[in-house]
Amino acid sequence: MNKNEHMNHWLKNAEHDLDTAESMFASGKYDWCLFIGHLVLEKALKAIYVYKNDNKIPPKTHNLLYLARKSGVKLSSEQEFFFSKVNDFNIEVRYPQYKHEFYKQCTKKFTELNFLKIKEHYQWLKSQIK
């Protein structure tokens, strides 16, 4: 793949995941909505990594803060805090010892607020690719 194809691969997958997260929200599967929302941001960051690092393979990690750093994305302290929080959405759905507590936390209001922020950050990340 050339650089544009590689970037578009990550962005196309992020868009697919965004659509999936919307479906999860609409069906009341709020924990999974936020889990998939994490993947949206992860894939956008990996597209930026490819863009800024001459088509290199992005790091094999789910850590949004690490990906942002490696991709040269400058985050405000507020954005760092939010990305750290979204990192937890990834972990808490994956591991049984956290899953039940996270499920209880994911009310419609909690999910709606965080999913809206995920979508805003996703648009901002896409704008980083010129």
Order of alpha helices (4+ residues) and beta strands (2+ residues): alpha-alpha-alpha-alpha-alpha-alpha
